[in-house]
Amino acid sequence: MTHPRRGPTSPSKKKATKHTSGQRSIDDTRATEIQGALVKSGYMTESTGHWDSATESAMQKFQADNGWQTKLMPDSRAIIKLGLGPSSSSPTPADNVETASAPAAR
């Protein structure tokens, strides 16, 4: 039994797929948080609750004003600068060590 060879010039049986830019979308909850921070910073006038072209424009302006590469999607430093980064109220390993070594109250 022989199998036909498939080379780079062979017709492909794959269906054509829509090519995207590789950007992921942001869910509405996170979009609302980011928009709120952009409104507070003066880059937007209102929050729509959806990641839209107005939000992308505001994010690009925010990043450009900070001297960063302007992207449609925010990177981690933009999120942190907007005050939406990791929470400082979460316990650190040092906090856990202190509470673990403290004597229990009786």
ROBAVO-919843 format. One line per field, with one value per residue (C-alpha): residue in three letters; x, y, z; residue number from 1. Coordinates in steps of 0.5 Angstrom, whole numbers. Each point is the difference from the previous one (the first is absolute). Layout:
<pts>
type	Ala,...
east	X,...
north	Y,...
up	Z,...
seq	NUM,...
</pts>
This chain:
<pts>
type	Met,Thr,His,Pro,Arg,Arg,Gly,Pro,Thr,Ser,Pro,Ser,Lys,Lys,Lys,Ala,Thr,Lys,His,Thr,Ser,Gly,Gln,Arg,Ser,Ile,Asp,Asp,Thr,Arg,Ala,Thr,Glu,Ile,Gln,Gly,Ala,Leu,Val,Lys,Ser,Gly,Tyr,Met,Thr,Glu,Ser,Thr,Gly,His,Trp,Asp,Ser,Ala,Thr,Glu,Ser,Ala,Met,Gln,Lys,Phe,Gln,Ala,Asp,Asn,Gly,Trp,Gln,Thr,Lys,Leu,Met,Pro,Asp,Ser,Arg,Ala,Ile,Ile,Lys,Leu,Gly,Leu,Gly,Pro,Ser,Ser,Ser,Ser,Pro,Thr,Pro,Ala,Asp,Asn,Val,Glu,Thr,Ala,Ser,Ala,Pro,Ala,Ala,Arg
east	0,3,-2,0,6,-2,5,0,-3,-6,-7,-2,-6,0,-6,2,0,-1,7,0,5,2,-3,-5,-6,-1,-6,-5,1,8,-2,-5,6,5,-5,-1,7,1,-6,3,7,-4,1,-7,-7,-4,0,-4,2,2,7,-1,4,-1,3,6,1,0,5,5,0,1,6,3,0,4,5,-2,-1,-8,-4,-7,0,3,7,1,4,-6,-5,5,0,-7,-1,-3,7,0,-3,5,-5,1,4,8,4,3,-7,-1,6,-1,-7,2,6,-4,-3,-7,-4,-4
north	0,7,6,7,4,7,5,8,0,-5,3,1,-3,5,5,7,3,7,3,5,4,-4,4,-2,3,3,-3,6,-1,2,5,4,0,2,6,2,1,4,4,2,1,5,-4,-2,3,-6,-7,-4,-7,-3,0,5,4,6,-4,-2,7,2,-5,2,7,-2,-5,6,5,-5,-1,-7,-4,2,-7,-1,-5,3,-4,-1,7,4,-5,2,7,1,-3,-7,-4,-6,2,2,-2,-8,-3,-1,-6,4,2,-8,-1,5,-2,-8,2,4,-4,-2,4,-4
up	0,-2,3,-5,2,2,-1,0,-7,2,0,8,2,6,0,0,7,1,2,7,2,6,5,5,2,7,4,1,8,-1,-6,5,5,-5,-2,7,1,-7,2,7,-4,-5,-6,-1,2,1,1,-5,3,-6,-3,-6,-5,5,5,-5,-1,7,1,-5,2,7,-2,-5,6,4,-5,-2,-6,-2,0,-1,6,7,2,7,2,-3,5,6,-2,0,7,-2,1,5,7,5,5,-1,5,-2,2,6,3,0,4,5,2,0,5,4,6,1,5,5
seq	1,2,3,4,5,6,7,8,9,10,11,12,13,14,15,16,17,18,19,20,21,22,23,24,25,26,27,28,29,30,31,32,33,34,35,36,37,38,39,40,41,42,43,44,45,46,47,48,49,50,51,52,53,54,55,56,57,58,59,60,61,62,63,64,65,66,67,68,69,70,71,72,73,74,75,76,77,78,79,80,81,82,83,84,85,86,87,88,89,90,91,92,93,94,95,96,97,98,99,100,101,102,103,104,105,106
</pts>
